[in-house]
Amino acid sequence: MIGRARNWGQRASLSQAIFTVGVLLCGGAAAFAEVPRQPYDYADLVQQICRQYAAAVTGMPPDLMFKQCMSERHCWTSPGSVGYQCQLPGPMTWHGGGY
C-alpha cells in the first residue's frame, strides 16, 4: 500500500513537471515571435479591399463602386486630409436570425 502511494506521488509530480516545461516552452516561443514591420492601418486595409472589389465588379464605374464600398465600411475623408479615416468595427452582434 505504501509503495502505491509513493508511485502515485511520483507520477503526479512528474506530470506537473511536464506541464510546467510545456508552459515555459510555449511562452518562450511567443517571446521570439516576429514583430510586425509596419503598424496596422485599418483604413489602408479597407482601401485595398475596396479597390480590388471595384476593379472586379462590372456594370458600374469603378470610382463609384470604390466610394460605395468605403462608405459601407464607415470610412470617410476629412476636409484637408489626404487619406481616408475609418471607424473600427465593433463587436459582432446577433440579430436573432433575420433583419
C-alpha positions as CSV (number, residue, x, y, z in Angstrom):
1,M,0.0,0.0,0.0
2,I,2.8,2.4,0.8
3,G,4.5,1.6,-2.5
4,R,1.4,2.5,-4.4
5,A,1.1,5.9,-2.7
6,R,4.7,6.7,-3.4
7,N,4.3,5.7,-7.1
8,W,1.2,7.9,-7.4
9,G,3.0,10.8,-5.8
10,Q,6.0,10.4,-8.2
11,R,3.6,10.3,-11.2
12,A,1.8,13.4,-10.0
13,S,5.0,15.4,-9.6
14,L,6.3,14.1,-13.0
15,S,3.1,15.3,-14.8
16,Q,3.3,18.7,-13.1
17,A,6.9,19.0,-14.2
18,I,6.0,18.1,-17.8
19,F,3.2,20.6,-17.7
20,T,5.5,23.3,-16.4
21,V,8.1,22.7,-19.0
22,G,5.4,22.8,-21.7
23,V,4.1,26.2,-20.5
24,L,7.7,27.5,-20.4
25,L,8.4,26.3,-23.9
26,C,5.2,27.8,-25.3
27,G,5.8,31.1,-23.6
28,G,9.4,31.2,-24.8
29,A,8.3,30.7,-28.4
30,A,5.8,33.5,-28.1
31,A,8.6,35.8,-26.9
32,F,10.6,35.2,-30.0
33,A,7.7,35.8,-32.4
34,E,8.3,38.4,-35.2
35,V,7.2,41.9,-34.6
36,P,5.2,43.4,-37.4
37,R,7.4,45.6,-39.6
38,Q,4.8,48.3,-40.2
39,P,1.9,49.4,-38.0
40,Y,-1.6,48.1,-38.6
41,D,-3.6,50.6,-40.6
42,Y,-7.3,49.6,-40.8
43,A,-8.1,52.4,-43.3
44,D,-5.3,51.3,-45.7
45,L,-6.5,47.7,-45.5
46,V,-10.1,48.7,-46.3
47,Q,-8.9,50.8,-49.2
48,Q,-7.0,47.9,-50.7
49,I,-10.0,45.6,-50.4
50,C,-12.4,48.2,-51.9
51,R,-10.1,48.9,-54.8
52,Q,-9.9,45.2,-55.6
53,Y,-13.6,44.9,-55.3
54,A,-14.3,47.9,-57.5
55,A,-11.9,46.6,-60.2
56,A,-13.6,43.2,-60.2
57,V,-17.2,44.3,-60.4
58,T,-18.6,45.1,-63.8
59,G,-21.7,47.1,-64.7
60,M,-20.8,50.2,-62.6
61,P,-18.0,52.7,-62.8
62,P,-15.0,51.7,-60.6
63,D,-14.9,55.0,-58.8
64,L,-18.5,54.8,-57.8
65,M,-18.0,51.2,-56.6
66,F,-15.0,52.2,-54.6
67,K,-16.7,55.1,-52.9
68,Q,-19.8,52.9,-52.1
69,C,-17.6,50.2,-50.7
70,M,-15.7,52.7,-48.4
71,S,-19.0,54.3,-47.3
72,E,-20.5,50.9,-46.4
73,R,-17.4,50.3,-44.2
74,H,-17.8,53.6,-42.4
75,C,-14.8,55.3,-44.0
76,W,-14.7,59.0,-44.9
77,T,-12.3,61.7,-46.0
78,S,-11.8,64.6,-43.7
79,P,-11.5,68.1,-45.1
80,G,-7.9,68.9,-45.7
81,S,-6.9,65.3,-45.2
82,V,-5.3,63.3,-48.0
83,G,-6.4,59.8,-46.9
84,Y,-9.4,58.0,-45.5
85,Q,-10.4,57.6,-41.9
86,C,-12.4,54.5,-40.9
87,Q,-14.4,53.7,-37.9
88,L,-13.1,50.5,-36.4
89,P,-15.7,47.7,-36.3
90,G,-17.3,47.0,-33.0
91,P,-18.1,43.6,-31.5
92,M,-20.2,41.3,-33.6
93,T,-23.9,41.2,-32.7
94,W,-26.5,38.6,-33.4
95,H,-29.8,39.8,-34.9
96,G,-31.8,36.7,-34.0
97,G,-31.7,35.1,-37.4
98,G,-33.1,38.0,-39.5
99,Y,-33.1,41.7,-40.2
